[in-house]
Amino acid sequence: MTKQEVRKAWVKALRSGQYKQGQHSLCTNKRYCCLGVLAELAVQYGVAKKLSNLYDGREGFLSSGIMDWVGLQTDSGRYMKGYNTTSLALMNDQGMSFTDIADIIESNPPDLFV
């Protein structure tokens, strides 16, 4: 898969309603951070390994393998929003919906992707 195809699959998964949203961890009790949804896709495509709630040994942020697969610059999805820095993980933890996060990913904000 190309990085563009991975991003489209991630956006589709976020909008699918298949994943219940959670905070502060990639996945806890079958609730996912927006980055956890990406990590779950990485497992399905054989890019990452999952053991309990760990993806490639990581619990809170993405492994470098998953980051490279989708082309994210940072393990938290950090990017510039106006004059401020924010991240997909922070927005998720503050309660932004998966649909709104999918919209941000599609808008390809500065510094989010390589």
NORGI-V514736 format. One record per residue. N is the residue number from 1. RES is the residue in three letters. SS is DSSP state (a for helix, b for strand, c for the rest). D_LAST is the distance of its C-alpha to the last C-alpha in Angstrom with 2 decimals. Layout:
n = {N	N}
res = {RES	RES}
ss = {SS	SS}
d_last = {D_LAST	D_LAST}
//
This chain:
n = {1	2	3	4	5	6	7	8	9	10	11	12	13	14	15	16	17	18	19	20	21	22	23	24	25	26	27	28	29	30	31	32	33	34	35	36	37	38	39	40	41	42	43	44	45	46	47	48	49	50	51	52	53	54	55	56	57	58	59	60	61	62	63	64	65	66	67	68	69	70	71	72	73	74	75	76	77	78	79	80	81	82	83	84	85	86	87	88	89	90	91	92	93	94	95	96	97	98	99	100	101	102	103	104	105	106	107	108	109	110	111	112	113	114}
res = {MET	THR	LYS	GLN	GLU	VAL	ARG	LYS	ALA	TRP	VAL	LYS	ALA	LEU	ARG	SER	GLY	GLN	TYR	LYS	GLN	GLY	GLN	HIS	SER	LEU	CYS	THR	ASN	LYS	ARG	TYR	CYS	CYS	LEU	GLY	VAL	LEU	ALA	GLU	LEU	ALA	VAL	GLN	TYR	GLY	VAL	ALA	LYS	LYS	LEU	SER	ASN	LEU	TYR	ASP	GLY	ARG	GLU	GLY	PHE	LEU	SER	SER	GLY	ILE	MET	ASP	TRP	VAL	GLY	LEU	GLN	THR	ASP	SER	GLY	ARG	TYR	MET	LYS	GLY	TYR	ASN	THR	THR	SER	LEU	ALA	LEU	MET	ASN	ASP	GLN	GLY	MET	SER	PHE	THR	ASP	ILE	ALA	ASP	ILE	ILE	GLU	SER	ASN	PRO	PRO	ASP	LEU	PHE	VAL}
ss = {c	c	a	a	a	a	a	a	a	a	a	a	a	a	a	c	c	c	c	b	b	c	c	c	c	c	b	b	c	c	b	b	c	a	a	a	a	a	a	a	a	a	a	a	c	c	c	c	c	b	b	c	c	b	b	c	c	b	c	c	c	c	c	a	a	a	a	a	a	a	c	b	c	c	c	c	c	b	b	b	b	c	c	b	b	b	b	a	a	a	a	a	a	c	c	c	c	a	a	a	a	a	a	a	a	a	a	c	c	c	c	c	b	c}
d_last = {16.16	13.11	9.94	11.49	14.74	13.66	12.45	15.81	17.72	16.40	17.41	20.66	21.41	20.98	23.41	25.75	27.91	27.92	26.36	28.17	26.14	26.55	25.31	24.54	23.72	21.61	25.00	28.53	31.62	29.74	27.85	24.07	21.37	18.68	16.54	19.71	19.80	16.47	18.00	21.15	19.52	18.03	21.66	23.05	20.94	21.82	18.42	19.75	23.27	24.99	28.01	29.67	27.07	24.68	21.60	21.11	23.29	21.25	22.91	21.11	17.39	15.15	15.46	12.87	13.81	13.11	9.70	8.88	10.90	9.12	5.44	6.02	5.51	9.33	12.30	13.74	11.11	11.64	10.92	13.26	16.21	18.44	19.38	18.75	16.15	16.36	14.81	15.26	17.54	19.62	20.13	21.15	23.52	24.99	25.97	23.63	24.24	21.99	22.57	21.36	18.21	17.66	18.15	15.45	12.88	14.26	14.14	10.34	10.91	9.41	7.03	6.94	3.79	0.00}
//
